[in-house]
């Protein structure tokens, strides 16, 4: 259900959920709330009004107006405001209710991506994800549940009222969170805020994320696994390796199988395309976490800058970049260089904020040489097309006409027994551990009940202290559960597991 709701949120397809008894639906798009989406309207005007509301919602999500793209991008200069979410409620036995919040992932509009790249840490949290979470929190007092309020004999019931009751062990309300990609990142930040700042009891909350990026710095929380959150990850999906450093909750990693690729991937199968993907995979193996991902991306940008503006436009077009940036690149070469320097400075600042030390430019130069060598062998467009396939195909949750099965729906339907639970422990090497109160035993001894009982544990509160370059702890406890890949020993999607 979590995977299907996360997928449906990209299109705000609520009809089958309404038919299943969910009600009091509110949709947020860029901070604007839309409600009144109800099933079974009795009059033509009611049906027309509901259809018009949903049409406006879907139009805003899709965008497509070049002027709107420019204005939206300009609006993101100070802070991100492109959060999208679906909220609804369903009665449960014994007078209880389940409140569902599904955060949408990155949309089709160019400026939807801005928050993903706002990677500097703020309060120990990825800044872009934090800003989108705050935007949703600002609307908590305006998200109403009128039908449920009437059923309970209340004058008004809002999400804020529900969250206040969820501080009580006997709360009538339970919170169910889900999301894919950026949406799964917001699940983590929102749960963190509700538990740490709002006093919501973890026993009244559960969340399932898919392809979730990491969201926290390594010094921000003592026990990231003590959150009632579970993150399903396709082993060769690049997105879960990016973001910040730490996932909040338990990661459930699926070792990518050939059966999944055959059933779900729509990438090209000709010999040249296969060879290009193999070559690009040599570089992607270095992207094991956000800092290494920033280094490889910086190297790629530097290589791209050595080509003509026309070649850059073609490459960015293959990656789906729309008109505003393309117009920038048609300017003089000197302006292209200014743009490249700006991007590299931004990534260097993000790296320092996440890793607590400056980027290793010598390592970046090594990646740059390797990328340039591969592009020299297969060509810039072949490299870019293969890169796009590696980024998109393992990451999908929405179904397409070409492939009715998406990787993440496939995993939850066919791959649950293969999921490998992993958690991150501060101050220890990356390893699989027993996810119970007594953390530290190898994963082979892990019992499934103990894994899921961690949702009853309240994480310890901790005041975040920004890491400094001189801080001796800056690298001792900031590595994520994803281990570093050793060049020449791994294929994309495989992992080295360190155990005591």
C-alpha positions as CSV (number, residue, x, y, z in Angstrom):
1,X,0.0,0.0,0.0
2,X,2.8,2.4,0.8
3,X,4.5,1.8,-2.6
4,X,1.2,2.2,-4.5
5,X,0.3,5.4,-2.6
6,X,3.8,6.9,-3.2
7,X,3.4,6.1,-6.9
8,X,-0.1,7.5,-7.0
9,X,1.0,10.8,-5.4
10,X,3.0,11.7,-8.6
11,X,-0.3,12.1,-10.4
12,X,-2.5,12.7,-7.4
13,X,-4.7,9.8,-8.4
14,X,-7.0,9.5,-5.4
15,X,-10.1,8.0,-7.0
16,X,-9.4,4.3,-6.0
17,X,-8.4,5.4,-2.5
18,X,-11.7,7.3,-2.1
19,X,-13.5,4.2,-3.3
20,X,-11.7,2.2,-0.6
21,X,-13.0,4.4,2.2
22,X,-10.4,7.1,2.5
23,X,-11.8,10.6,3.0
24,X,-11.1,14.2,3.9
25,X,-8.5,14.5,1.2
26,X,-6.3,17.6,1.1
27,X,-3.6,18.1,-1.6
28,X,-0.7,20.5,-1.3
29,X,1.1,21.8,-4.4
30,X,3.7,24.5,-3.8
31,X,2.1,25.5,-0.5
32,X,-1.4,25.9,-2.0
33,X,-4.0,23.6,-0.5
34,X,-6.8,22.0,-2.4
35,X,-9.6,20.1,-0.6
36,X,-13.2,19.2,-1.4
37,X,-12.1,16.1,-3.4
38,X,-14.9,13.7,-2.5
39,X,-16.4,10.5,-4.0
40,X,-19.9,10.1,-5.2
41,X,-21.1,13.6,-5.8
42,X,-24.8,13.7,-6.4
43,X,-25.2,16.6,-8.7
44,X,-23.5,17.6,-12.0
45,X,-22.2,20.8,-10.6
46,X,-20.5,19.0,-7.7
47,X,-18.9,16.6,-10.1
48,X,-17.7,19.4,-12.3
49,X,-16.3,21.4,-9.4
50,X,-14.3,18.4,-8.1
51,X,-13.0,17.5,-11.6
52,X,-11.9,21.2,-12.0
53,X,-10.0,21.2,-8.7
54,X,-8.1,18.0,-9.7
55,X,-7.4,19.4,-13.2
56,X,-5.8,22.5,-11.6
57,X,-3.8,20.4,-9.2
58,X,-2.4,18.2,-12.0
59,X,-1.7,21.2,-14.3
60,X,0.4,22.8,-11.6
61,X,2.3,19.7,-11.0
62,X,3.2,19.2,-14.7
63,X,4.1,22.8,-15.4
64,X,5.4,23.1,-19.0
65,X,5.0,26.9,-19.4
66,X,8.5,28.3,-20.2
67,X,7.7,31.6,-18.5
68,X,6.4,29.7,-15.5
69,X,9.6,27.7,-15.4
70,X,11.7,30.9,-15.3
71,X,9.5,32.6,-12.6
72,X,9.5,29.4,-10.6
73,X,13.3,29.1,-10.8
74,X,13.7,32.7,-9.7
75,X,11.4,32.1,-6.8
76,X,13.7,29.4,-5.5
77,X,16.7,31.7,-5.0
78,X,16.1,32.2,-1.3
79,X,14.3,29.0,-0.3
80,X,12.6,26.0,-1.8
81,X,8.8,26.1,-1.9
82,X,7.9,23.3,-4.3
83,X,6.6,20.8,-1.7
84,X,3.8,18.5,-2.8
85,X,1.8,16.2,-0.6
86,X,-1.4,14.2,-0.3
87,X,-3.2,13.9,3.1
88,X,-6.3,11.8,3.9
89,X,-7.8,9.7,6.7
90,X,-9.5,6.3,7.1
91,X,-11.5,4.9,10.0
92,X,-9.9,2.0,11.9
93,X,-11.3,-0.5,14.4
94,X,-12.2,0.5,18.0
95,X,-12.9,4.1,17.2
96,X,-9.4,4.8,15.8
97,X,-8.2,6.5,12.6
98,X,-5.2,6.3,10.3
99,X,-4.0,9.5,8.8
100,X,-2.0,9.1,5.6
101,X,0.6,11.6,4.4
102,X,2.3,10.9,1.1
103,X,5.0,13.3,0.0
104,X,5.5,13.5,-3.7
105,X,9.0,13.1,-5.2
106,X,10.8,15.4,-7.5
107,X,8.4,16.6,-10.3
108,X,8.8,17.3,-14.0
109,X,9.4,21.0,-13.7
110,X,13.0,22.2,-13.8
111,X,12.8,24.2,-10.6
112,X,11.5,21.1,-8.7
113,X,15.1,20.0,-8.7
114,X,16.5,23.1,-6.9
115,X,15.8,21.7,-3.4
116,X,17.7,18.5,-4.1
117,X,20.8,20.5,-4.8
118,X,20.5,22.7,-1.7
119,X,22.7,20.3,0.2
120,X,24.3,22.5,2.8
121,X,23.4,21.3,6.4
122,X,21.0,23.4,8.4
123,X,20.3,22.2,12.0
124,X,22.1,19.0,10.9
125,X,19.6,18.5,8.1
126,X,19.8,18.7,4.3
127,X,18.7,22.3,3.7
128,X,16.5,21.8,0.7
129,X,14.6,18.9,2.3
130,X,14.3,20.9,5.5
131,X,12.7,23.9,3.7
132,X,10.1,21.7,2.0
133,X,9.2,20.1,5.3
134,X,8.7,23.4,7.0
135,X,6.5,24.5,4.1
136,X,4.2,21.5,4.8
137,X,4.3,22.1,8.6
138,X,3.1,25.7,8.1
139,X,-0.1,24.2,6.6
140,X,-0.8,21.8,9.4
141,X,-3.4,24.2,11.0
142,X,-5.2,24.5,7.6
143,X,-5.4,20.9,6.7
144,X,-9.0,20.0,7.8
145,X,-10.8,16.7,8.3
146,X,-14.5,17.9,8.2
147,X,-16.2,14.6,7.8
148,X,-14.2,13.0,10.6
149,X,-14.8,16.1,12.8
150,X,-18.5,15.7,12.3
151,X,-18.3,12.0,13.2
152,X,-16.5,12.8,16.4
153,X,-18.8,15.7,17.3
154,X,-16.0,18.3,17.0
155,X,-16.4,21.8,15.6
156,X,-13.1,21.5,13.7
157,X,-10.4,18.9,13.4
158,X,-7.0,19.8,11.7
159,X,-3.8,17.9,11.2
160,X,-2.3,20.1,14.0
161,X,-5.0,18.9,16.4
162,X,-4.3,15.3,15.5
163,X,-0.6,15.6,16.0
164,X,-1.2,17.1,19.5
165,X,-3.3,14.1,20.4
166,X,-0.6,11.8,19.1
167,X,1.6,12.8,22.1
168,X,-0.7,10.5,24.1
169,X,-0.1,6.7,24.3
170,X,-3.9,6.2,23.9
171,X,-4.2,8.4,20.9
172,X,-7.1,7.7,18.6
173,X,-4.9,8.6,15.6
174,X,-2.0,6.9,14.0
175,X,0.2,8.5,11.4
176,X,1.2,6.6,8.2
177,X,3.9,8.3,6.2
178,X,5.2,7.4,2.7
179,X,7.0,8.8,-0.2
180,X,9.4,8.1,-3.1
181,X,12.8,9.8,-3.7
182,X,12.6,13.4,-2.5
183,X,9.2,12.4,-0.9
184,X,10.9,9.7,1.1
185,X,13.5,12.3,2.3
186,X,10.6,14.5,3.5
187,X,9.2,11.5,5.4
188,X,12.4,11.4,7.4
189,X,12.7,15.1,8.2
190,X,9.0,15.3,9.0
191,X,9.1,12.3,11.4
192,X,12.2,13.8,13.0
193,X,10.5,17.1,13.7
194,X,7.3,15.5,15.0
195,X,9.1,13.2,17.4
196,X,11.8,15.6,18.5
197,X,10.0,18.9,18.5
198,X,6.3,18.0,18.5
199,X,6.5,15.3,21.1
200,X,4.6,12.7,18.9
201,X,5.2,9.2,20.3
202,X,7.0,6.9,17.8
203,X,4.4,4.2,18.6
204,X,1.8,6.3,17.0
205,X,3.7,6.7,13.7
206,X,5.2,4.5,11.0
207,X,6.7,5.4,7.6
208,X,7.8,3.5,4.5
209,X,10.1,5.3,2.0
210,X,11.3,4.1,-1.4
211,X,14.6,5.2,-3.0
212,X,15.1,7.6,0.0
213,X,18.1,9.9,0.0
214,X,20.0,10.4,3.3
215,X,18.9,13.6,5.1
216,X,21.1,14.1,8.2
217,X,24.7,14.8,9.1
218,X,26.5,12.2,11.1
219,X,26.6,14.3,14.2
220,X,23.0,15.3,14.3
221,X,21.5,12.2,16.0
222,X,22.8,9.6,18.3
223,X,20.8,6.6,17.0
224,X,19.4,7.1,13.5
225,X,17.9,3.6,13.5
226,X,15.6,4.4,16.4
227,X,13.0,6.0,14.2
228,X,9.8,4.1,13.1
229,X,10.8,4.4,9.5
230,X,11.8,1.8,6.9
231,X,13.4,2.5,3.5
232,X,13.3,0.1,0.6
233,X,16.3,0.6,-1.7
234,X,17.1,-1.0,-5.1
235,X,20.7,-2.0,-4.7
236,X,21.9,-0.2,-7.9
237,X,19.8,2.9,-7.5
238,X,22.0,5.9,-7.2
239,X,19.6,8.2,-5.3
240,X,19.7,6.5,-1.9
241,X,23.5,7.1,-1.9
242,X,22.9,10.9,-2.2
243,X,21.5,13.7,0.0
244,X,23.5,14.1,3.2
245,X,25.0,11.2,5.2
246,X,22.5,9.4,7.4
247,X,19.1,7.7,6.8
248,X,16.7,7.9,9.7
249,X,15.3,4.5,10.3
250,X,16.1,1.0,8.9
251,X,17.3,0.6,5.3
252,X,16.0,-2.5,3.5
253,X,18.3,-3.1,0.6
254,X,17.3,-5.3,-2.3
255,X,20.3,-6.9,-4.1
256,X,19.3,-6.1,-7.7
257,X,18.5,-9.2,-9.7
258,X,18.5,-9.9,-13.4
259,X,14.8,-10.8,-13.1
260,X,14.0,-7.3,-11.9
261,X,16.0,-5.7,-14.8
262,X,14.2,-7.8,-17.3
263,X,10.8,-7.1,-15.8
264,X,11.2,-3.4,-15.1
265,X,14.0,-1.6,-17.0
266,X,13.2,0.0,-20.3
267,X,16.8,0.8,-21.2
268,X,18.3,0.0,-24.7
269,X,19.5,-3.5,-25.3
270,X,21.7,-3.0,-28.4
271,X,25.4,-3.8,-28.1
272,X,26.6,-0.2,-28.2
273,X,24.2,0.8,-25.4
274,X,25.2,-2.2,-23.2
275,X,28.9,-1.4,-23.7
276,X,28.3,2.3,-22.9
277,X,26.5,1.4,-19.6
278,X,29.4,-0.9,-18.6
279,X,31.9,1.9,-19.2
280,X,29.8,4.4,-17.2
281,X,29.4,1.9,-14.4
282,X,33.1,2.1,-13.9
283,X,32.7,5.7,-12.7
284,X,29.4,5.3,-10.8
285,X,31.0,2.7,-8.5
286,X,32.8,5.6,-6.8
287,X,29.5,7.2,-5.9
288,X,28.9,5.4,-2.6
289,X,27.5,8.4,-0.5
290,X,26.8,12.1,-0.9
291,X,30.4,13.4,-0.5
292,X,31.7,10.9,-3.1
293,X,28.7,11.6,-5.4
294,X,29.5,15.4,-5.2
295,X,33.1,14.7,-6.2
296,X,32.1,12.6,-9.2
297,X,29.5,15.1,-10.3
298,X,32.1,18.0,-10.0
299,X,34.4,16.0,-12.2
300,X,31.7,15.4,-14.8
301,X,30.8,19.1,-14.9
302,X,34.5,20.0,-15.4
303,X,34.8,17.6,-18.3
304,X,31.5,18.9,-19.8
305,X,32.9,22.5,-19.6
306,X,35.7,21.5,-22.0
307,X,33.2,21.0,-24.8
308,X,31.5,23.6,-27.0
309,X,28.2,25.2,-25.9
310,X,26.4,23.3,-28.6
311,X,27.7,20.0,-27.3
312,X,26.8,21.0,-23.8
313,X,23.3,21.9,-24.9
314,X,22.9,18.5,-26.6
315,X,24.2,16.6,-23.5
316,X,22.0,18.6,-21.1
317,X,19.0,18.1,-23.4
318,X,19.5,14.4,-23.2
319,X,19.4,14.8,-19.4
320,X,16.0,16.6,-19.6
321,X,17.3,20.1,-18.9
322,X,14.7,22.6,-20.2
323,X,14.9,26.0,-22.0
324,X,16.1,28.5,-19.4
325,X,19.5,26.8,-18.8
326,X,19.9,26.0,-22.5
327,X,19.6,29.7,-23.3
328,X,22.3,30.5,-20.8
329,X,24.6,28.1,-22.5
330,X,24.1,29.8,-25.9
331,X,26.0,32.8,-24.5
332,X,29.7,33.4,-25.0
333,X,32.2,30.8,-23.8
334,X,33.3,33.1,-21.0
335,X,29.8,33.1,-19.6
336,X,29.7,29.3,-19.7
337,X,32.9,29.2,-17.7
338,X,31.4,31.5,-15.2
339,X,28.4,29.2,-14.9
340,X,30.6,26.2,-14.5
341,X,32.7,27.9,-11.8
342,X,29.5,28.8,-9.9
343,X,28.2,25.3,-10.0
344,X,31.6,23.9,-8.8
345,X,31.7,26.5,-6.0
346,X,28.2,25.5,-4.9
347,X,29.1,21.8,-4.9
348,X,32.3,22.5,-3.0
349,X,30.4,24.4,-0.3
350,X,27.8,21.6,0.0
351,X,30.6,19.0,0.3
352,X,32.3,21.0,3.1
353,X,29.0,21.4,5.0
354,X,28.2,17.6,4.7
355,X,31.6,16.1,5.2
356,X,33.2,18.6,7.6
357,X,36.3,19.2,5.4
358,X,37.2,20.6,2.0
359,X,36.7,18.5,-1.1
360,X,39.7,16.5,-2.2
361,X,40.4,18.1,-5.6
362,X,43.2,15.6,-6.3
363,X,40.6,12.9,-6.2
364,X,38.2,15.0,-8.3
365,X,41.0,15.4,-10.9
366,X,41.4,11.6,-11.0
367,X,37.7,11.1,-11.7
368,X,37.9,13.8,-14.3
369,X,40.7,12.0,-16.2
370,X,38.7,8.7,-16.0
371,X,35.5,10.3,-17.3
372,X,37.3,12.1,-20.1
373,X,39.0,8.8,-21.1
374,X,35.6,7.0,-21.2
375,X,34.0,9.8,-23.2
376,X,36.9,9.7,-25.6
377,X,36.1,6.0,-26.2
378,X,32.4,6.1,-26.5
379,X,31.5,9.7,-27.2
380,X,29.8,12.4,-25.1
381,X,26.2,11.6,-26.1
382,X,26.7,7.9,-25.5
383,X,28.1,8.6,-22.1
384,X,25.3,11.0,-21.2
385,X,22.6,8.6,-22.4
386,X,24.1,5.7,-20.4
387,X,24.3,7.9,-17.4
388,X,20.6,8.9,-17.7
389,X,19.7,5.2,-17.9
390,X,21.6,4.4,-14.8
391,X,20.0,7.3,-13.0
392,X,16.4,6.7,-14.2
393,X,15.7,3.0,-14.7
394,X,16.6,1.6,-11.2
395,X,14.9,4.6,-9.6
396,X,11.3,4.4,-11.0
397,X,8.2,3.7,-8.9
398,X,5.6,4.9,-11.4
399,X,4.4,2.4,-14.0
400,X,4.7,3.1,-17.7
401,X,2.9,1.8,-20.8
402,X,6.2,0.1,-21.9
403,X,6.7,-1.5,-18.5
404,X,3.6,-2.0,-16.3
405,X,6.0,-3.1,-13.5
406,X,8.3,-0.5,-11.8
407,X,11.4,-1.6,-9.9
408,X,10.0,-0.6,-6.5
409,X,6.6,-2.1,-7.0
410,X,8.4,-5.3,-8.2
411,X,10.5,-5.3,-5.0
412,X,7.6,-5.1,-2.6
413,X,5.6,-7.7,-4.5
414,X,8.4,-10.2,-5.3
415,X,11.5,-9.4,-3.3
416,X,10.6,-9.0,0.3
417,X,12.5,-12.1,1.4
418,X,15.7,-10.8,-0.3
419,X,15.7,-7.5,1.5
420,X,18.8,-6.9,3.7
421,X,18.2,-4.8,6.8
422,X,21.0,-2.3,7.5
423,X,21.3,0.4,10.0
424,X,23.9,3.1,10.6
425,X,25.7,3.3,14.0
426,X,27.6,6.4,15.0
427,X,31.2,5.8,15.8
428,X,31.3,2.3,14.3
429,X,32.3,0.9,10.9
430,X,29.5,0.4,8.4
431,X,28.0,-3.0,9.1
432,X,24.8,-5.1,9.3
433,X,23.6,-5.2,12.9
434,X,20.9,-6.6,15.1
435,X,18.1,-3.9,15.0
436,X,17.0,-4.3,18.6
437,X,17.9,-2.6,21.9
438,X,21.1,-4.6,22.0
439,X,22.7,-3.3,18.9
440,X,26.0,-4.8,17.7
441,X,25.4,-8.5,16.8
442,X,25.9,-9.6,13.2
443,X,22.9,-9.5,10.8
444,X,22.8,-13.3,10.6
445,X,21.4,-13.4,14.1
446,X,18.8,-10.7,13.3
447,X,15.2,-11.7,14.1
448,X,12.5,-10.0,12.1
449,X,10.3,-9.1,15.1
450,X,13.3,-7.4,16.8
451,X,13.8,-5.3,13.7
452,X,10.3,-4.0,13.6
453,X,10.0,-3.5,17.3
454,X,12.5,-0.7,17.1
455,X,9.6,1.6,16.3
456,X,8.7,1.5,20.0
457,X,12.0,3.2,20.9
458,X,12.1,7.0,21.3
459,X,15.3,8.4,19.8
460,X,17.4,10.5,22.2
461,X,17.2,14.2,21.7
462,X,20.4,15.9,20.7
463,X,21.4,19.5,20.1
464,X,23.2,19.6,16.7
465,X,26.7,21.1,16.7
466,X,28.0,22.0,13.3
467,X,31.3,20.0,12.5
468,X,34.4,22.1,12.0
469,X,37.4,21.2,10.0
470,X,39.5,21.0,13.1
471,X,37.0,18.7,14.9
472,X,38.8,15.4,15.5
473,X,35.4,13.6,15.2
474,X,34.6,15.0,11.8
475,X,35.2,11.7,10.0
476,X,35.1,9.1,12.8
477,X,31.4,8.9,12.8
478,X,30.1,10.4,9.7
479,X,30.1,7.5,7.3
480,X,26.8,6.1,6.1
481,X,25.9,2.5,6.1
482,X,26.7,2.3,2.4
483,X,30.3,1.0,2.4
484,X,33.0,2.4,0.2
485,X,33.4,0.4,-3.0
486,X,36.9,-0.8,-3.9
487,X,37.8,0.1,-7.5
488,X,38.1,-3.0,-9.7
489,X,36.4,-5.4,-7.3
490,X,32.7,-4.5,-7.5
491,X,29.9,-4.4,-10.0
492,X,27.3,-1.6,-9.8
493,X,24.7,-2.7,-7.2
494,X,27.0,-5.0,-5.2
495,X,28.0,-4.0,-1.7
496,X,30.9,-4.9,0.6
497,X,29.5,-5.7,4.1
498,X,31.8,-5.0,7.0
499,X,31.0,-6.9,10.2
500,X,32.8,-7.1,13.5
